[in-house]
Amino acid sequence: MHSRKPITLLCKAAALAAFVLNALPAAAAEKTKPQQWPQLMAVGDRSTIAPAPDEDKICFAMYTTQNGVLKLSAQLNPLTDDDPHTVSLHILRDGQWKKIADAEVHKIGWTAPFRVEDWDESTAVAYRVTHPQGSRFEGTIRKDPADKNIVVAAVFTGNSPGPGGGKISKRDVVESVLRLDPDVLFFTGDQVYPHTAHTQYWLEFGELFKDLMKDRPTVCMPDDHDVGQPNLWGQAGRKADLDTKGGYTRPAEYVKMVEGQQTSHLPDPVDPRPIEQGIGVWFTRMNVGGIDFAILEDRKFKSGCFFLGVKEKGLGPRPDHIMTDKYHPKDFDKPGLKLLGDRQHAFLKQWAEDWDGVTMKTAVSQTVFGMLSTHGGQRNGRYYADFDANGWPQSARDEAIAALRKCAAFHLCGDQHLSTFGRYGIEEFGDAGYWFCVPSIANLYPRWWAPPYDAVREVGECPLGYCGDYLDGFGNKVTVLAHTNPRPSGRQPAELHDRMPGFGIARFNKETREITCECWPRMVDVTDDKNQYTGWPRTISQFDNFGAAAKGETTTVDLSDKPDAVVKAFDKKSGELLFVVRAKGTSLELPIAEDKVRIEIE
């Protein structure tokens, strides 16, 4: 199988064009030189990419399986109008390749989505995608790891050009993760940074990670930079001339192209109705070996912050940053403001209650539900509140965390350019579940967690400081247990390592019901846990995500007659479902007084 690295910088494209013009006959040079593709320009994508040789038309592929459905997207390098715009999917059966599906290649973005029904998820199958001109791409559809005690997820964020302007290779990330051999991959956002050339840099992303993605279910979740914005308050798809007003500033067709390239292989959205401007949605769920992942869009429905009047009130020079401590956080928690939005809350309600084939639950979103940074860009770049952080709107943030707490769901996320691990609080510190925000692959814009005030309560050992119970910039309760503040690392190149880049690993042990989080730097031996960032690994129980019991009040549920049952706890007065989980063994302890709940066992 041939591989071709897309031309990713305009200067490289120009250099290649000059070379081929001098070295090849005129007709061949004309076909090979980089060009701006009219169909991309029509949606505002200014990618400049050379056509691929016939044998390299297919760049990479991604897939997921769910409920007996295989969805696979093949990403092609640029096709000319004269090239065939079809590809075929084959599987290896009894030593022979058998074609099982054909797919049309989209004219804009060159993505070909396959959908295969009645897929057997209990068996690993080799696959091959072929193009009529001879290109092919091969991989393996893994069997679902239902028989594994430990399901392993690799989590990434922030694939920026990074320090050094992209000159430092990221291949070490791929090699490290291949050694760890995860069962599923989550790219939580900012796979692509240039705001007007998504296709060009999406092909570069695929060239980098294809050896990981070709053999594992992969989730890509577009975030702000992917859709061409420095920040995103999506406000259900509105057209906006300024991002802080809420909506999309790039053309809707550009956004749809990006989401088609990155998400067309995801399991079907649970509520597929498009939002404004015809932009689609992709929030969904995916069960991997009994670990049920809720895949959330925590920027698409979020309200804009422009109309809060931060600048007008003299609180900062821009509408999304408060630069003084002379403010009241609750003044900005206005009625009706959205974070996840009504549709995703309806989804989370249904998801929390459905435990068919499920052992543990985890939410995956672009970023953490709190303001877990206090400085950005430079160590002296302090801000007191950042409305891009999902600690705002506060009431909507609390609602999201409460939805996860109901089913003891853990939270995996990224985006912050700073890794943190900790526990949410709603009414009290530690009364909700845990989060793990992973480090950036390459940290273009460093951030720090260094509050200008003391912790309400210090918690455990914290060699780097700033661990404990804190009120974040919006007054939310957070318990910070570990972080990766930038600092001199003693490693070269310092411009890379001192910003604490890397990736995260989450191990879900179905036997013990423990979740272990690993935070790995770049360019280290991942077979030695001592090489993880200070403060990791961290291990919690699945049931810790219910939160600490108020005043020590608990209820113990006897499951002697029905071990590992699904247990539901309802409020005796209101009838509201408070907790639901698959128990482990013959008893379950819930963080609520016995006289306040009614228990049902299924």
C-alpha positions in Angstrom: 0.0 0.0 0.0 1.4 3.4 -1.0 1.3 6.4 1.3 1.5 10.0 0.4 1.9 12.9 2.8 -0.3 15.8 1.8 1.4 19.1 1.1 0.4 21.1 4.2 2.0 24.5 3.8 1.6 26.9 0.9 5.4 27.3 0.7 5.8 23.6 0.4 3.1 23.5 -2.2 4.9 26.2 -4.2 8.2 24.4 -3.9 6.8 21.2 -5.2 5.1 23.0 -8.1 8.3 24.6 -9.1 10.1 21.2 -9.0 7.6 19.4 -11.1 7.3 22.2 -13.6 11.0 21.9 -14.2 11.3 18.1 -14.1 8.2 16.9 -15.9 6.5 17.4 -19.3 4.1 20.3 -19.4 1.0 18.2 -19.3 2.1 16.2 -16.3 3.2 19.3 -14.5 -0.1 20.9 -15.0 -1.9 17.9 -13.5 0.4 17.7 -10.5 0.8 21.3 -9.4 -1.0 22.5 -6.3 -4.2 24.4 -6.9 -7.2 25.9 -5.2 -10.1 23.7 -5.8 -13.3 25.5 -7.0 -15.6 23.3 -5.0 -13.7 24.0 -1.8 -13.5 27.8 -2.6 -17.3 27.7 -3.0 -17.7 27.0 0.7 -14.8 29.2 1.9 -12.1 26.5 2.2 -8.9 27.9 0.8 -7.0 24.7 0.8 -4.2 24.4 -1.7 -3.3 20.8 -2.4 -1.6 18.9 -5.2 -3.6 16.2 -6.9 -2.6 12.7 -5.8 -1.1 10.1 -8.1 -3.6 7.4 -9.1 -2.2 4.9 -6.6 -2.6 7.4 -3.7 -6.1 8.6 -4.1 -7.2 7.3 -0.7 -5.6 9.0 2.3 -7.1 7.3 5.4 -10.2 5.8 6.9 -12.1 5.9 10.2 -14.8 3.7 11.5 -17.2 2.8 14.4 -19.5 -0.1 15.1 -22.7 0.2 17.1 -25.9 -1.9 17.4 -24.9 -4.1 14.4 -24.1 -1.2 12.1 -20.6 -0.5 10.7 -20.0 3.1 9.7 -16.8 3.8 7.9 -15.6 7.0 6.2 -12.8 7.0 3.6 -11.0 10.3 3.2 -9.6 10.8 -0.2 -6.9 13.1 -1.4 -8.1 15.7 -4.0 -9.9 14.2 -7.1 -10.0 16.0 -10.4 -13.3 16.3 -12.2 -12.2 13.5 -14.5 -11.4 11.1 -11.7 -14.0 8.5 -10.7 -15.9 9.6 -7.6 -16.7 6.2 -6.2 -14.9 3.8 -3.8 -15.6 0.3 -2.7 -15.4 -1.5 0.6 -14.2 -5.1 0.8 -13.7 -7.5 3.6 -11.5 -10.6 3.8 -13.6 -13.7 4.1 -12.3 -17.3 3.8 -9.0 -15.9 2.4 -10.8 -14.0 -0.4 -11.6 -10.3 -0.7 -15.4 -9.7 -1.0 -16.9 -6.4 -2.0 -19.7 -5.5 0.5 -20.5 -1.8 -0.4 -19.9 1.1 -2.7 -19.9 4.8 -1.7 -20.0 8.0 -3.6 -17.2 10.5 -2.9 -18.5 13.9 -1.9 -17.6 16.5 -4.4 -16.8 19.0 -1.6 -14.2 17.6 0.9 -13.7 14.2 -0.9 -15.2 12.1 1.9 -16.9 8.7 1.2 -19.2 7.4 3.9 -20.1 3.7 4.1 -22.9 2.2 6.1 -23.2 -1.6 6.5 -26.1 -3.2 8.3 -26.1 -6.5 10.1 -22.5 -6.2 11.1 -21.2 -9.0 13.4 -19.3 -7.1 16.2 -18.0 -10.3 17.8 -15.4 -11.0 15.1 -12.4 -9.1 13.9 -12.5 -8.5 10.1 -9.8 -7.2 7.7 -11.1 -4.5 5.4 -9.9 -2.8 2.2 -11.2 0.4 0.6 -10.4 0.7 -3.1 -10.6 3.4 -5.8 -11.0 2.5 -9.5 -7.6 4.0 -10.4 -5.7 1.5 -8.2 -5.5 3.2 -4.8 -6.4 1.1 -1.7 -6.3 1.5 2.1 -6.4 -1.4 4.5 -7.2 -2.0 8.1 -9.0 -4.2 10.6 -12.5 -3.7 12.1 -11.9 -4.9 15.6 -14.3 -7.1 17.4 -16.0 -5.5 20.3 -14.0 -6.0 23.5 -16.9 -7.4 25.4 -14.8 -10.3 26.7 -12.0 -8.0 28.1 -12.0 -7.1 31.8 -10.3 -3.7 31.0 -11.4 -1.5 28.2 -8.8 1.2 27.3 -9.6 4.5 25.7 -6.9 6.9 24.3 -8.0 10.6 24.5 -6.5 13.5 22.6 -7.0 17.2 22.1 -5.3 20.2 20.5 -3.4 19.0 17.4 -2.0 22.4 16.8 1.1 23.3 14.7 2.5 23.8 18.2 5.9 25.3 19.3 8.4 25.3 16.4 5.7 26.0 13.8 5.0 22.4 13.1 8.7 21.5 12.6 8.7 19.0 15.5 7.4 15.7 14.4 4.4 14.3 16.2 5.1 10.7 15.2 6.1 9.9 18.7 2.5 10.3 19.8 1.4 7.6 17.4 4.2 5.2 18.4 3.5 5.6 22.1 -0.2 5.0 21.7 0.4 2.0 19.5 2.4 0.5 22.3 -0.5 1.0 24.7 -2.9 -0.5 22.2 -6.2 1.1 23.2 -9.6 -0.2 22.2 -11.0 3.1 21.2 -9.8 6.6 20.3 -11.3 9.9 21.2 -10.1 13.1 19.5 -12.0 15.7 21.5 -11.4 18.7 19.3 -9.1 21.0 17.4 -7.8 18.4 15.1 -7.3 21.2 12.6 -6.2 24.8 13.5 -6.0 26.9 10.3 -9.4 28.5 10.0 -9.8 28.7 6.2 -8.1 25.5 5.0 -9.7 22.6 6.8 -9.3 20.0 4.0 -5.6 20.6 3.6 -4.8 20.1 7.3 -7.4 17.4 7.8 -5.4 15.3 5.3 -2.3 16.1 7.3 -4.1 15.0 10.5 -5.1 11.7 8.8 -1.6 11.0 7.5 -0.3 11.4 11.1 -2.8 9.2 12.9 -4.0 6.8 10.2 -1.9 3.9 11.6 -3.8 4.2 14.9 -7.3 4.9 13.4 -7.3 2.2 10.7 -7.6 -0.6 13.3 -9.7 1.0 16.1 -13.0 2.6 16.4 -12.4 6.4 16.3 -14.4 9.3 17.5 -13.5 12.8 16.1 -15.4 15.7 17.7 -15.0 19.1 15.9 -14.4 22.1 18.2 -14.0 25.8 17.6 -10.8 25.8 15.5 -12.0 22.9 13.4 -15.0 25.0 12.2 -12.8 28.1 11.7 -13.3 30.1 14.9 -11.0 31.1 17.7 -13.9 30.3 20.1 -17.4 28.9 19.6 -20.7 29.7 21.3 -22.8 27.9 18.7 -26.2 29.0 19.9 -27.9 26.2 17.9 -26.5 27.2 14.6 -27.1 30.9 14.2 -25.2 32.9 11.6 -23.0 35.4 13.5 -20.6 38.2 12.5 -18.7 37.9 15.8 -18.2 34.6 17.7 -19.1 36.0 21.1 -22.6 37.0 19.9 -23.4 33.3 19.6 -23.4 31.4 16.3 -21.1 30.4 13.4 -19.0 33.0 11.7 -17.8 30.8 8.8 -20.3 29.9 6.1 -22.7 27.1 7.0 -21.5 25.0 4.0 -18.0 25.2 5.4 -19.2 23.9 8.8 -21.2 21.1 7.2 -18.1 20.1 5.2 -16.0 20.0 8.3 -18.5 17.9 10.2 -19.0 15.6 7.3 -15.3 14.9 7.1 -14.8 14.4 10.8 -18.1 12.8 12.0 -19.8 11.0 9.1 -18.6 7.6 10.5 -20.0 8.2 14.0 -22.9 6.1 15.3 -26.2 7.7 14.1 -27.1 10.8 16.1 -29.8 10.2 18.7 -31.8 13.2 17.6 -30.8 13.9 14.0 -32.8 17.1 13.4 -30.6 19.8 11.9 -30.2 23.1 13.7 -30.2 26.6 12.1 -28.7 27.1 8.7 -29.2 23.4 8.0 -26.1 22.5 10.1 -26.3 18.9 11.4 -25.7 17.4 14.8 -23.6 14.4 15.8 -24.2 13.9 19.6 -24.7 10.2 20.1 -23.7 7.2 22.2 -21.3 4.3 21.6 -21.0 1.1 23.7 -17.5 -0.3 23.6 -17.2 -3.6 25.5 -19.9 -2.6 28.0 -18.5 1.0 28.6 -21.3 3.3 27.4 -19.9 6.6 26.1 -22.2 9.6 25.7 -20.6 11.7 22.9 -21.6 15.4 23.5 -21.5 18.6 21.7 -20.8 21.1 24.4 -20.2 24.1 22.1 -22.9 23.8 19.5 -25.8 24.9 21.6 -24.0 27.2 24.0 -25.3 30.7 24.4 -23.2 33.7 23.3 -21.7 36.0 25.9 -21.5 39.3 24.0 -24.7 40.7 25.4 -23.6 40.3 29.0 -21.9 43.7 28.7 -18.4 42.8 30.1 -16.7 45.6 28.2 -19.4 48.1 28.9 -19.2 47.4 32.6 -15.4 48.1 32.5 -14.6 44.5 33.5 -12.3 43.7 30.6 -11.2 44.8 27.1 -13.1 42.0 25.4 -16.6 40.5 25.9 -15.4 37.1 27.0 -12.8 37.8 29.6 -13.1 39.5 33.0 -9.8 41.0 34.0 -10.6 42.3 37.5 -11.9 40.7 40.7 -14.5 43.5 41.1 -17.4 41.5 39.8 -20.2 39.1 41.1 -20.2 35.8 39.3 -23.9 35.2 39.7 -24.6 38.4 37.8 -23.8 36.5 34.6 -26.0 33.5 35.3 -29.0 34.8 33.4 -32.2 32.8 33.0 -32.5 30.9 29.8 -28.8 30.6 29.0 -27.8 27.3 27.5 -24.8 25.0 27.6 -25.7 21.5 26.3 -29.2 22.6 25.3 -32.6 21.0 25.8 -32.1 18.3 23.2 -28.9 17.0 24.7 -30.4 17.0 28.2 -33.3 14.9 26.9 -30.7 12.5 25.5 -28.7 12.3 28.7 -31.9 11.5 30.6 -32.7 8.6 28.4 -29.0 7.5 28.3 -28.7 7.5 32.1 -31.6 5.1 32.5 -30.6 2.6 29.7 -28.3 -0.1 31.1 -28.9 -2.8 28.6 -25.5 -4.4 27.9 -23.8 -1.6 30.0 -21.4 -1.9 32.9 -20.1 1.6 33.3 -21.0 5.0 31.8 -18.7 7.9 30.7 -19.4 11.2 28.9 -17.0 12.6 26.4 -17.1 16.3 25.4 -14.9 19.0 24.1 -14.1 20.6 27.4 -14.4 20.5 31.2 -17.5 21.8 33.0 -15.7 24.4 35.0 -13.2 27.2 34.6 -10.0 25.2 35.2 -7.5 27.8 34.1 -6.5 31.2 35.5 -3.7 32.4 33.2 -3.2 32.1 29.4 -0.5 32.8 26.9 2.1 34.0 29.4 2.5 33.2 33.1 1.4 36.8 33.9 -1.6 36.6 31.7 -4.2 36.4 34.4 -7.9 36.5 33.9 -10.6 36.2 36.5 -13.4 34.7 34.3 -13.3 33.2 30.8 -16.7 32.8 29.2 -15.3 30.3 26.7 -14.9 27.9 29.7 -17.8 25.7 30.4 -18.1 26.9 34.0 -20.5 29.4 32.4 -23.5 29.5 32.3 -23.4 28.3 35.9 -27.0 26.9 36.2 -26.6 25.1 32.8 -23.3 23.7 34.0 -24.9 22.4 37.2 -27.7 20.8 35.2 -25.1 19.0 33.0 -23.1 17.7 36.0 -26.3 16.6 37.7 -27.3 14.6 34.6 -24.0 12.7 34.7 -24.2 12.2 38.5 -27.5 10.4 38.2 -25.9 7.4 36.5 -22.4 7.7 38.1 -20.9 8.8 34.8 -17.2 9.8 34.5 -16.3 12.7 32.3 -13.4 12.7 29.7 -12.6 16.0 27.9 -9.9 18.2 26.4 -9.5 21.7 24.9 -7.9 23.6 27.8 -4.2 23.2 26.7 -3.8 22.1 30.3 -4.5 18.7 31.8 -6.5 18.5 35.1 -8.1 15.8 37.1 -10.6 16.5 39.8 -14.1 16.3 41.1 -17.2 18.5 40.5 -19.4 20.0 43.1 -22.9 21.4 42.8 -24.3 22.4 46.1 -21.3 21.1 48.1 -17.7 20.4 47.2 -17.3 16.8 46.0 -21.1 16.1 45.7 -20.8 15.0 42.1 -18.5 13.1 39.7 -14.9 13.2 38.5 -13.4 14.6 35.3 -10.1 14.1 33.4 -9.1 16.8 31.0 -6.2 15.6 28.8 -3.2 17.6 27.7 -2.8 19.0 24.2 -0.9 17.0 21.6 1.0 20.2 20.9 0.5 23.2 23.1 0.3 26.4 21.0 -1.2 28.5 23.7 -0.2 27.5 27.3 -2.6 27.9 30.2 -2.1 27.6 34.0 -4.2 26.8 37.0 -2.9 29.1 39.7 -5.8 30.8 41.5 -5.0 34.1 43.1 -6.6 33.0 46.3 -6.2 30.1 48.8 -8.1 26.9 48.6 -11.3 26.6 50.6 -9.7 23.3 51.7 -6.5 21.6 50.7 -6.8 18.0 49.6 -4.1 15.4 49.7 -0.6 15.7 48.4 0.0 18.2 45.7 3.7 18.7 44.8 2.9 21.4 42.3 0.5 23.3 44.5 -3.0 24.6 43.8 -4.8 21.4 44.8 -7.9 21.3 46.9 -11.5 22.7 47.0 -11.8 26.0 45.0 -14.5 28.3 43.7 -13.6 28.9 40.1 -14.0 32.2 38.3 -17.8 31.7 38.1 -18.2 30.6 41.7 -18.5 26.9 40.7 -17.3 24.3 43.2 -14.3 22.3 41.9 -11.9 20.0 43.7 -8.6 20.0 41.8 -6.4 16.9 42.4 -3.8 17.1 39.7 -2.7 19.5 36.9 0.1 20.0 34.4 1.0 23.7 34.8 3.7 24.7 32.3 7.2 24.8 33.9 10.8 24.0 33.1 11.0 20.3 32.3 14.7 19.9 31.7 13.9 18.1 28.4 14.7 19.2 24.9 13.3 20.7 22.8 12.2 22.9 25.7 9.8 24.9 23.6 7.7 21.7 23.3 8.1 19.9 26.6 8.0 22.9 28.9 4.3 23.4 27.8 3.4 19.9 29.0 2.0 18.3 25.8 0.8 14.8 25.6 -2.3 12.6 25.7 -4.5 10.7 28.1 -5.4 7.1 28.7 -8.5 5.9 30.6 -8.7 2.3 31.7 -12.2 1.0 32.7 -11.9 -2.2 34.8 -15.3 -3.9 34.6 -14.3 -6.5 37.2 -13.3 -4.0 40.0 -15.4 -1.1 38.6 -12.3 1.1 38.9 -11.3 3.9 36.4 -7.6 4.6 36.1 -6.5 7.8 34.3 -3.0 8.1 32.9 -1.5 11.4 31.7 1.5 10.9 29.4 4.1 13.4 28.2 5.5 13.3 24.7 8.6 11.2 23.8 8.8 9.0 26.9 8.8 5.2 27.5 5.1 4.5 28.1 5.8 1.1 29.5 7.0 2.7 32.7 4.4 4.5 34.8 7.1 6.6 36.5 7.2 8.6 33.2 3.7 10.0 33.6 3.1 13.6 34.6 3.3 14.4 38.3 0.0 13.5 40.0 -0.9 10.6 37.7 -2.0 7.9 37.4 -5.3 8.5 39.3 -7.8 5.7 40.2 -11.3 6.1 41.3 -14.3 3.8 41.7 -17.2 4.0 39.2 -19.5 4.6 42.2 -17.4 7.7 43.3 -19.1 9.5 40.5 -22.3 9.6 42.6 -20.6 12.2 44.8 -19.8 12.3 48.5 -22.7 11.6 50.9 -24.1 14.8 52.5 -23.6 14.6 56.3 -22.5 11.0 55.9 -26.0 9.8 55.1 -26.1 6.7 53.0 -28.4 3.9 51.9 -27.2 0.3 51.5 -29.1 -1.8 49.0 -29.1 -5.6 49.6 -28.7 -7.5 46.4 -28.1 -11.0 47.8 -30.9 -12.3 45.6 -29.8 -10.4 42.4 -26.1 -9.6 42.2 -25.0 -7.0 39.7 -28.6 -5.8 39.2 -29.6 -2.4 37.9 -30.6 -0.3 40.9 -32.9 2.8 40.7 -33.4 5.2 43.6 -36.4 7.5 43.5 -37.1 10.5 45.7 -39.9 9.3 48.1 -41.8 12.7 47.9 -41.4 13.8 44.3 -40.9 10.4 42.6 -37.9 11.8 40.7 -35.2 9.4 39.7 -32.1 10.3 41.7 -29.7 7.5 41.0 -29.4 4.6 38.6 -26.5 2.2 38.1 -25.5 -1.4 37.5 -24.3 -2.6 40.9 -21.2 -4.7 41.6 -21.9 -7.8 43.6 -24.5 -8.2 46.4 -24.7 -4.7 47.8 -24.7 -1.1 46.7 -24.1 2.0 48.8 -25.8 5.2 47.7 -25.0 8.7 49.0 -28.5 9.5 50.4 -30.4 8.8 53.6 -32.5 5.7 53.5 -35.7 7.4 54.6 -35.6 9.7 51.6 -35.5 7.1 48.8 -37.6 4.3 47.3 -35.5 1.6 45.7 -36.3 -0.5 42.6 -34.1 -3.4 41.5 -34.2 -4.7 37.9 
